[in-house]
Amino acid sequence: QVQLVESGGGLVQAGGSLRLSCAASGRTFSSYAMGWFRQAPGKEREFVAAISWSGGSTVYADSVKGRFTISRDNAKNTVYLQMNSLKPGDTAVYFCAADPYGSTPYQAAREYDYWGQGTQVTVSS
């Protein structure tokens, strides 16, 4: 069983930055691919970014490419999402997810077996 706990959300003005963290339990974190997803009110959960177990491969949604950066520290069992140039449209609950078989950073939510409870990000205009 893997437990994921997100932190770092909050209220920020448009153009500002936030860094989300996701701390994972389990001794095999370094073998998981990790992803970030988000869900805005009344909308479907959508893919944001993902990273392979080694950090050598990353993938981003077009809507965040060039503004967000996913990274990981396997020694700390933590994955990060650095969010810059935030827009009101980025407002959502952000979830991290773990794929235990994760050599490939998938975009599809169905590939991920474990999910955190989410952290709220609100961007004001």
C-alpha positions in Angstrom: 0.0 0.0 0.0 1.2 3.5 -0.9 0.1 6.6 0.8 0.4 10.0 -0.8 0.1 13.3 0.9 0.1 16.6 -1.1 1.0 20.0 0.3 1.8 23.5 -0.9 -1.5 24.6 -2.3 -3.0 28.0 -1.5 -4.2 31.3 -2.9 -2.0 33.2 -5.3 -2.4 36.1 -7.7 -2.3 35.6 -11.4 1.4 35.5 -12.6 2.5 34.1 -9.3 4.1 30.8 -8.4 3.5 27.9 -6.1 5.4 24.6 -5.5 3.4 21.6 -4.7 4.9 18.6 -2.9 3.7 15.0 -2.7 5.2 12.8 0.0 4.9 9.1 -0.5 5.2 6.2 2.0 6.8 3.0 1.0 10.4 1.8 0.4 9.9 1.3 -3.4 9.0 4.9 -4.2 12.0 5.1 -6.5 10.4 2.5 -8.8 7.1 4.4 -9.3 6.2 6.7 -12.0 4.4 9.7 -10.6 1.8 12.0 -12.0 0.0 15.2 -11.1 -3.7 15.7 -12.1 -6.2 18.5 -11.3 -9.9 18.9 -11.1 -11.7 22.1 -11.3 -15.3 22.5 -10.1 -17.8 21.0 -12.5 -15.0 19.6 -14.7 -13.4 16.2 -15.3 -10.1 15.3 -13.7 -7.3 16.2 -16.1 -3.7 15.3 -16.6 -1.1 17.9 -15.7 2.4 16.3 -15.7 4.1 12.9 -15.1 7.6 11.7 -14.4 9.3 8.3 -14.8 10.8 6.5 -11.9 14.3 7.8 -12.6 13.2 11.3 -13.5 14.7 10.9 -16.9 11.4 11.2 -18.7 8.7 13.8 -18.2 5.5 14.7 -20.0 3.2 17.7 -19.7 -0.2 18.7 -20.7 -0.1 21.4 -23.4 -1.9 23.8 -21.2 1.0 23.9 -18.7 4.0 23.2 -20.9 6.7 25.9 -20.3 5.1 27.1 -17.1 5.1 23.9 -14.8 8.0 21.6 -14.0 7.7 18.2 -12.4 10.6 16.8 -10.5 11.3 14.2 -7.9 13.7 13.4 -5.0 13.8 9.7 -4.5 15.9 10.0 -1.4 13.1 12.0 0.2 10.2 10.0 -1.4 8.8 13.2 -2.7 7.6 14.5 -6.1 7.2 18.2 -6.8 5.3 20.4 -9.2 6.7 23.9 -9.6 4.0 26.1 -11.1 5.0 29.5 -12.5 3.0 32.2 -14.4 -0.2 30.9 -12.8 -3.5 31.8 -14.5 -7.0 31.8 -13.1 -7.7 28.8 -15.3 -5.2 26.8 -13.2 -7.5 27.0 -10.2 -8.3 23.4 -9.2 -7.7 20.7 -6.7 -4.4 19.1 -7.5 -3.8 15.4 -6.9 -0.6 13.3 -7.1 -0.8 9.7 -8.2 1.6 6.7 -8.3 2.0 4.0 -10.8 4.0 1.2 -9.2 5.0 -0.3 -12.6 6.3 3.0 -13.7 9.0 3.1 -16.2 6.7 5.2 -18.4 5.1 8.5 -17.3 1.5 7.9 -18.5 -1.1 10.6 -19.1 -4.1 8.4 -18.5 -5.5 8.4 -14.9 -6.3 4.7 -15.2 -2.6 3.8 -15.2 -2.2 5.1 -11.6 -3.1 2.8 -8.7 -2.6 5.2 -5.8 -3.9 8.7 -5.3 -3.5 11.5 -2.7 -6.4 13.5 -1.2 -5.5 16.6 -3.1 -4.5 20.2 -2.4 -6.4 23.3 -3.4 -4.8 25.8 -5.7 -6.7 29.1 -6.3 -5.4 31.7 -8.7 -7.1 35.1 -8.4 -7.2 37.6 -11.3 
